[in-house]
Amino acid sequence: MLIEALKDENTYEAVTSTLALGEVYHVLYNEVLSLKMYRSGIPLTLWSKLRNKNDLTEDEKSIFWDTVRSYLNELKSFIAVVDDKVDDEIYPKLVLDYGLRPHDAILLTTAIKNRCEWFITNDSEIITLNKQKLKDKKRKKRKPPLSELFNITPDSPQNFLRETKEEIGRENPKATKIKKKIIANR
């Protein structure tokens, strides 16, 4: 729904990163493999143990990669792909102060360095970093939400769509500013 809305709406400039696209391949591959094991009648409790024995065949892999590549090429026709960025100020703060995993910190650093105003993700851990002031357990001091510190709002695709529909309805379409966001799919 988010991608279709972005295609139809020219109000926002959407960007994603090479790491985010890599995550898309990984998530979709796991989904296809899970469907194959489900259809083979393998109980869910055994999926992690039998995963390697039930991998996709070479023909299935070829069809999978061609299909995903086709969809991602279409996506790239209207969403810019930027290189991932790691810097000496933002990245360490995200990992050390906010406890993000390295790949999530890279995605968020990339968004911040590309002056994105929104970080669209299904990762609730990242979204909650913006909900309340977080308490630093070691220093007994509260950390500001990400939006205050980095001028970026992490949010779910559903909330983003809801908020932007309201915002677009209030603004004059001819005077709408271009805004950026980065999409981290999971």
Backbone as a ProteinNet text record, in pm:
[ID]
protein_1_A
[PRIMARY]
MLIEALKDENTYEAVTSTLALGEVYHVLYNEVLSLKMYRSGIPLTLWSKLRNKNDLTEDEKSIFWDTVRSYLNELKSFIAVVDDKVDDEIYPKLVLDYGLRPHDAILLTTAIKNRCEWFITNDSEIITLNKQKLKDKKRKKRKPPLSELFNITPDSPQNFLRETKEEIGRENPKATKIKKKIIANR
[TERTIARY]
82.4	0	87.2	195.1	284.2	345.3	394.7	460.7	361	241.8	139.5	103.8	94.3	63.3	175.4	298.9	412	416.4	377.5	373.5	268.6	154.2	42.5	57.7	128.3	138	273.2	275.8	401.7	444.5	385.3	415.6	547.1	582.7	700.5	803	928.6	1038.8	1084.9	1076.8	1111.3	1250	1325.9	1456.9	1467.1	1553	1586.5	1735.2	1788.6	1932.6	1960.7	2086.3	2125	2108.7	2137.2	2118.6	1970.7	1882.8	1739.1	1692.7	1743.9	1707.6	1760.4	1879.9	1933.7	1845.6	1793.6	1702.6	1574	1528.6	1407.9	1431.3	1545.1	1576.9	1575.2	1638.5	1649.6	1511.9	1430.4	1298.1	1209.8	1210.8	1128	1174.8	1306.1	1359.5	1313.4	1322.6	1276.2	1126.8	1050.6	905.3	876.1	943.1	921.8	963.4	1077	1123.4	1025.4	971.4	872.5	746.7	702.1	584.4	610.4	730.9	765.2	760.1	816	814.4	671.9	591.9	452.9	376.8	395	324.5	373.3	496.4	549.9	502.2	429.2	375.2	473.6	581.1	679.9	625.7	620.1	569.1	656.5	594.1	662.8	778.9	761.3	865.8	993.9	987.8	1106.2	1168.6	1109.7	1158.2	1304.1	1344	1483.4	1581.2	1543.3	1630.9	1637.2	1524.7	1517.5	1534	1562.1	1573.2	1673.5	1792.5	1896.1	1861.8	1791.5	1754	1638.3	1565	1448.4	1467.2	1590	1619	1550	1542.1	1484.9	1574.7	1513.3	1591.7	1654.6	1746.2	1810.7	1707.7	1611	1505.5	1419.9	1382.7	1303.7	1380.9	1510.7	1594.6	1600.3	1614.5	1621.5	1492.1	1379.8	1249.5	1234.7	1273.8	1265.5	1347.7	1476.1	1563.7	1515.3	1470.7	1420.7	1295.7	1205.7	1081.8	1111.2	1192.9	1225.2	1300.8	1396.5	1473.4	1381.5	1282.6	1187.4	1108.9	1057.5	982.8	1071.4	1195	1284.4	1327.3	1342.3	1373.3	1258.7	1135.7	1019.4	1019.7	1049.2	1056.9	1162	1276.7	1386	1350.5	1246.5	1207.7	1143.1	1095.2	1035	1084.4	1171.9	1233.2	1384	1449.9	1595	1663.6	1773.5	1853.5	1982.8	2009.8	2130.1	2225.8	2354.3	2454.1	2442	2467.2	2461.1	2577.2	2551.4	2652	2671.8	2796.3	2832.3	2924.7	2898.3	2986.5	3031.1	3117.9	3176.7	3091.4	2982.2	2899.2	2764.2	2689.9	2553.8	2554.1	2628.9	2628.6	2662.3	2773.2	2803.1	2694.4	2633.8	2527	2407.3	2373.5	2260.6	2288.8	2412.8	2447.4	2467.2	2546.8	2583.2	2475.9	2417.2	2318.4	2177.2	2141.6	2005	1993.9	2107.5	2106.3	2062.5	2075.1	2035.1	2138.4	2090.8	2181.1	2254.4	2373.3	2454.7	2382.7	2312	2247.2	2134.6	2061.8	1957.6	2018.4	2131.3	2199.7	2252.1	2297.4	2343.1	2225.9	2112.3	1994.7	1950.3	1945.1	1900.8	2003.6	2132.2	2236.7	2226.6	2202.9	2187.9	2071.3	1961.2	1844	1875.8	1940.8	1973.2	2070.1	2173.8	2274	2215.1	2106.7	2039.8	1925	1920.6	1821.8	1677.2	1654.5	1518.7	1441.7	1316.8	1232	1156.4	1140.9	1070.1	1158.7	1148.1	1212.6	1101.4	1060.1	944.9	994.6	943	988.6	877.8	888.5	800.3	869.2	989.3	1067.4	1018.7	942	883.9	991.1	1106.4	1216	1262	1270.4	1313.4	1202	1079.3	966.4	953.1	973.9	959.6	1068.6	1178.1	1283.5	1235.5	1122.3	1067.9	943.2	893.8	767.2	779.3	883.2	899.3	1046.8	1074.2	1213.8	1260.3	1369.9	1419.2	1518.8	1513	1601.6	1730.2	1842.7	1972.5	1999.5	2000.1	2009.8	2139.8	2248.7	2377.3	2389.2	2340.7	2358.5	2235.7	2127	2001.4	1954.9	1976.3	1941.1	1855.2	1762.4	1673.6	1737.7	1720.3	1769.3	1652.6	1677.8	1568.7	1521.1	1395.1	1347.2	1429.7	1436.1	1515.9	1475.7	1346.2	1301.9	1358.6	1376.3	1433.8	1582.8	1651.7	1796.6	1840.9	1771.4	1816.4	1717.8	1606.9	1508.3	1456.6	1428.5	1374.7	1268.7	1161.4	1053.2	1044.4	1084.6	1063.7	917.6	856.8	716.4	683.8	569.7	523.5	462.3	456.1	392.4	246.6	174	33.6	17.4	96.3	87.8	131	234.9	281.7	170	106.1	-1.8	-117.7	-153.3	-262.8	-228	-108.6	-67.6	-55.1	0.7	20.3	-111.6	-206.8	-338.5	-402.7	-390.5	-445.2	-370.7	-237.8	-155.5	-185	-194.7	-221	-358	-454.5	-588.1	-592	-499.4	-496.4	-418.4	-328.2	-240.3	-293.9	-249	-274.6	-182.2	-234	-149.2	-39.7	-65.7	35.9	150.2	126.5	228.9	295	266.7	321.1	471.7	541.4	686.5	720.5	834.5	884.4	952.4	916.3	977.6	1040.3	1139.8	1206.2	1177.2	1185.5	1182.2	1261.6	1303.9	1373.4	1291.5	1285.8	1203.3	1294.4	1276.7	1350.2	1249.7	1246.4	1144.7	1187.4	1092.7	1111.5	986
-119.2	0	126.2	122.1	238.4	269	167.6	188.9	240.3	184.8	233.7	379.3	414.1	552.5	646.5	603.9	687.5	705.4	602.5	613.1	714.4	712.5	798.4	942.1	962.5	1094	1157.1	1278.2	1346.5	1441.9	1431.4	1522	1486.9	1360.3	1315	1256.8	1286.3	1225.4	1106	988.5	867.4	819.8	778.2	718	591.4	503	383.5	361.7	263.5	239.8	99.3	76.4	-55.1	-161.8	-127.3	-222.3	-256.8	-158.4	-184	-278.2	-259.8	-349.9	-490.5	-500.1	-631	-700.4	-624.9	-682.2	-732.5	-663.6	-707.2	-845	-864.2	-996	-1102.5	-1073.5	-1170.3	-1207.2	-1107.5	-1131.5	-1210.6	-1171.1	-1242	-1386.1	-1407	-1542.4	-1629.7	-1577.3	-1653.3	-1683.3	-1587.2	-1608.2	-1719.7	-1717.9	-1820.8	-1957.2	-1962.4	-2088.5	-2139.7	-2050.6	-2089.6	-2145.6	-2082	-2132.9	-2271.6	-2293.3	-2424.8	-2530.1	-2501.4	-2599.2	-2621.9	-2516.5	-2528.9	-2620.4	-2596.5	-2677.2	-2822	-2843.1	-2979.4	-3051	-2981.4	-3043	-3049.2	-2972.1	-2971.9	-2886	-2941.3	-2863.2	-2739.9	-2632.8	-2505.7	-2522.6	-2608.7	-2627.2	-2687	-2745.7	-2806.9	-2721.5	-2608.2	-2528.3	-2488.7	-2444	-2400.2	-2516.9	-2636.1	-2753.3	-2807.9	-2802.8	-2864.3	-2763.8	-2641.3	-2533.6	-2565.9	-2610.6	-2637.4	-2756.4	-2853.6	-2971.9	-2943.8	-2834.1	-2801.5	-2670.6	-2640.1	-2516.2	-2518	-2403.1	-2394.3	-2465.8	-2523.1	-2583.7	-2472.1	-2507.2	-2405.8	-2335.2	-2411.2	-2349.2	-2254.2	-2295.7	-2209.6	-2082.9	-2097.4	-1981.2	-1884.5	-1938.7	-1855	-1776.3	-1843.9	-1777.6	-1671.1	-1706	-1611.9	-1486.6	-1503.6	-1387.4	-1302.5	-1366.6	-1290	-1209.8	-1270.9	-1203.2	-1085.6	-1108.4	-1001.2	-889.3	-924.9	-823.7	-738.5	-801.2	-728.6	-625.9	-669	-577	-465.1	-499.3	-396.8	-297.8	-345.1	-252.1	-155	-203.9	-114.9	-14.1	-61.9	25.2	134.5	96.4	192	297.8	274.5	372.6	496.9	487.2	605	629.1	543.6	564.5	563.2	670.9	681.2	585	526.5	438.1	511.3	525.3	595.6	496.3	532.8	449.1	463.6	355.1	357	438.8	503.7	590.6	554.3	560.7	545.4	662.3	733	844.6	832.5	922.9	914.4	975.3	1041.2	1104.5	1034.3	1021.6	967.6	817.5	741.6	595.6	548.1	596.1	549.5	586.7	702.6	745.2	649.8	609	517.6	379.6	333.3	200.4	204.2	299.7	302	362.5	474.3	541	485.6	448.6	402.8	250	180.7	34.6	-30.2	39.6	-20.4	-122.8	-223.7	-320.4	-249.7	-295.8	-226.1	-200.4	-300.2	-277.5	-174.4	-173.5	-72.1	67.1	74.4	203	255.1	165	206.7	262.3	193.1	240.3	377.6	394.3	520.9	632.1	601	699.6	745.5	651.6	685.1	780.9	754.5	842.5	982	988.3	1117.6	1195.3	1129.4	1196.8	1242.8	1178.7	1219.4	1316.2	1370.6	1470.1	1423.7	1296	1242.4	1289.7	1320.3	1362.7	1246.4	1139	1020.8	898.5	804	673.8	571.3	515.3	424.7	281.9	217.2	83.3	6.5	-124.3	-208.9	-251.9	-203.2	-238.7	-156.4	-219.5	-147.5	-95.7	-162.5	-117.2	23.1	47	178.6	281.6	242.8	335	382.3	292.7	331	427.3	436.2	531.8	675.4	691.7	825.8	851.1	752.1	764.9	837.6	810.5	875.6	897.9	980.1	999.2	870.8	817.6	690.7	712.5	626.4	639.7	562.9	630.2	567.3	498.5	366.5	291	319.2	337	357.7	496.6	596.4	734	792.7	714.4	759.2	893	909.6	1034.3	998.6	1084.3	1056.5	1101.4	1016.9	1050	1108.6	1208.5	1266.7	1170.1	1180.6	1100.4	1132.4	1037.6	1056.7	1181.5	1210.7	1326.3	1456.6	1465.4	1586.3	1597.5	1485.3	1486.3	1495.3	1423.2	1412.5	1468.4	1523.9	1579.9	1476.7	1356.4	1249.2	1176.4	1134.8	1066.1	921.2	827	686.3	649.9	584	548.4	429	367.6	253.5	303.7	218.7	260	302.8	232.4	264	403	434.4	566.4	675.6	648.9	747	778.9	675.9	697.7	775.3	740.4	809.7	957.4	985.1	1123.9	1205.5	1147.2	1224.2	1250.3	1160.2	1186.7	1306.7	1313.7	1429.2	1556.1	1547.4	1664.1	1715.8	1626.6	1666.3	1730.7	1679.2	1737.4	1879	1915.6	2049.5	2149	2100.9	2191.3	2219.7	2330.1	2362	2273.4	2187.1	2094.9	2164.9	2285.5	2353.9	2405.7	2426.3	2481.1	2373.5	2246.4	2138.2	2127.3	2114.3	2098.1	1953.3	1934	1798.7	1755.3	1639.8	1584.1	1451.2	1410.5	1282.6	1186.3	1061.7	957.7	841	753.5	633.2	514.4	413.1	297.4	181.9	131.4	12.7	-98.5	-186.3	-291.1	-412.3	-467	-592.1	-671.4
0	0	0	78.3	86.2	-49.6	-115.3	-244.4	-346.7	-348.3	-441.8	-412.2	-284.1	-246.8	-290.4	-275.2	-316.6	-467.9	-541.2	-687.3	-731.4	-664.2	-703.4	-655.9	-546.8	-483.2	-512.5	-564.1	-594.2	-483.3	-367.8	-258.1	-190.5	-190.1	-118.2	-213.9	-184.6	-257.5	-175.2	-229.6	-155.2	-193.3	-93.5	-115.4	-32.1	-74.4	2.2	-15.4	54.1	45.5	-5.1	-41	-92	17.4	142.1	251.5	269.7	258.4	270	159.5	38	-71.3	-45.4	11.5	48.6	150.1	245.5	344.4	278.1	175.4	104.1	43.3	-24.2	-80.6	28.5	140.6	249.5	306.5	334	392.3	294.6	168.1	69.6	49.2	47.6	33.1	150	272.2	389	380.7	330.2	315.8	215.3	102.3	0.1	53.3	121.5	178.7	284.7	365.7	466.7	401.4	293.8	221.2	164.5	112.9	57.7	167.9	285.3	394	445.1	449.3	491.4	395.1	266.4	165.8	163.7	210.2	218.5	344.1	430.6	551.9	666.9	660.3	768.2	882.4	1003.6	1117.2	1143.1	1182.5	1208.9	1306.4	1406.3	1507.2	1449.8	1331.9	1270.9	1160	1127.9	1015.9	1031.2	1148.8	1164	1148.4	1192.5	1181.5	1038.8	967.6	834.7	720.5	754.3	656	544.7	580.9	480.3	391.7	446	368.7	272.8	294.4	212.1	136.7	101.2	29.9	-106.8	-168.4	-302.5	-402.4	-504.4	-612.4	-695	-781.3	-866.1	-954.9	-1009.2	-1090.8	-1007.4	-884.4	-796.7	-759.7	-733.1	-700.8	-818.6	-937.1	-1057.2	-1077.4	-1061.9	-1075.3	-965.9	-842.8	-731.3	-760.3	-793.6	-816	-932.3	-1041.1	-1155.7	-1118.7	-1043.5	-1003.1	-910.6	-808.1	-713.1	-784.1	-868.3	-942.5	-1029.2	-1090.9	-1175.2	-1092.2	-976.5	-889.8	-836.1	-798.2	-745.2	-853.8	-976	-1085.8	-1109.4	-1098	-1109	-994.4	-873.7	-757.1	-777.7	-831.2	-853.5	-957.7	-1035.8	-1138.1	-1076.6	-951.6	-888.2	-745.8	-694.9	-563.7	-582.8	-541.5	-555	-458.4	-504.8	-420.8	-387.6	-258.4	-213.6	-150.1	-148.3	-83.3	67.9	137.5	283	338.5	452.1	512.7	659.5	700.1	839.8	870.3	978.3	1013.3	1158.2	1199.8	1333.1	1443.2	1410.6	1513.1	1529.7	1420.7	1428.8	1457.3	1378.8	1391.4	1533.4	1594	1730.5	1831.8	1815.3	1907.3	1896.3	1774.8	1755	1814.5	1799.1	1851.1	2002.4	2049.9	2192.2	2281.8	2240.1	2325.8	2309	2186.5	2161.6	2148	2147.7	2147.4	2017.7	1906.1	1778.5	1731.6	1661.7	1598.9	1485	1451.6	1350.1	1217.7	1163.2	1033.4	1044.2	1157	1175.7	1191.5	1262	1278.7	1144.7	1058.2	923.9	844.5	846.1	772.7	822.9	953.2	1010.6	986.9	999	969.1	824.7	734	592.1	571.8	638.1	626.9	680.6	794.5	856.5	768.8	718.5	635.1	500.8	456.1	332.5	359.9	480.9	524.2	506.4	533.9	529	651.8	632.3	743	805.7	730.5	778.4	759	850.5	839.1	853.1	741.1	740	761	865.5	900.2	972.1	969.2	1048.8	1177.7	1201.5	1319	1438.5	1526.5	1640.4	1735.6	1741.1	1826.7	1785.2	1656.1	1606.2	1627.2	1600.6	1615.4	1760.2	1856.1	1996.8	2042.9	1970.1	2005.1	1990.3	1926.7	1907.5	1991.6	2060.5	2132.7	2265.9	2341.7	2471.6	2496.9	2593.4	2631.8	2698.6	2648.9	2699.2	2812.2	2909	3022.9	2996.2	3010.4	2998.2	3131.7	3133.3	3257.8	3333	3260.2	3325.3	3386	3316.9	3361.4	3429.4	3435.4	3497.5	3440.5	3313.8	3245.8	3124.7	3092.5	2978.7	2848.4	2743.8	2610.7	2531	2449.1	2370.9	2261.8	2221.2	2108	1983	1892.2	1770.1	1692.1	1688.8	1610.4	1666	1796.4	1856.4	1827.3	1832.2	1816.7	1670.9	1582.8	1443.7	1340.9	1383.9	1292.2	1191.5	1241.9	1158.6	1241.7	1177.6	1247.6	1201.3	1287.3	1251.8	1275.1	1178.2	1191.9	1103.9	1130.7	1051.8	921.4	819.9	694.5	715.4	803.1	827	888.4	990.4	1052.5	956.3	879	781.6	681.6	628	530.7	593.5	715.1	784.6	805.5	855	881.2	753.2	650.6	527.2	456.1	466.2	407.2	474.1	607.1	680.2	642.8	633.9	602.2	461.6	366.2	228.3	216.6	293	291.3	344.3	435.6	494.4	408.9	325.3	250.4	110.6	56.8	-82.7	-166.7	-252.6	-327.7	-409.1	-456.9	-536.6	-450.6	-322.8	-233.8	-147.9	-174.9	-93.7	-110.8	0.4	-2.5	-35.1	-100.2	-121.1	8	55.8	175.2	138.6	215.6	189.9	303.3	271.1	372.2	317.3	404.9	360.8	407.9	327.8	360.2	397.6	517.3	561.5	573	476.4	474.4	554.5	626.6	698.8	691.8
[MASK]
++++++++++++++++++++++++++++++++++++++++++++++++++++++++++++++++++++++++++++++++++++++++++++++++++++++++++++++++++++++++++++++++++++++++++++++++++++++++++++++++++++++++++++++++++++++++++

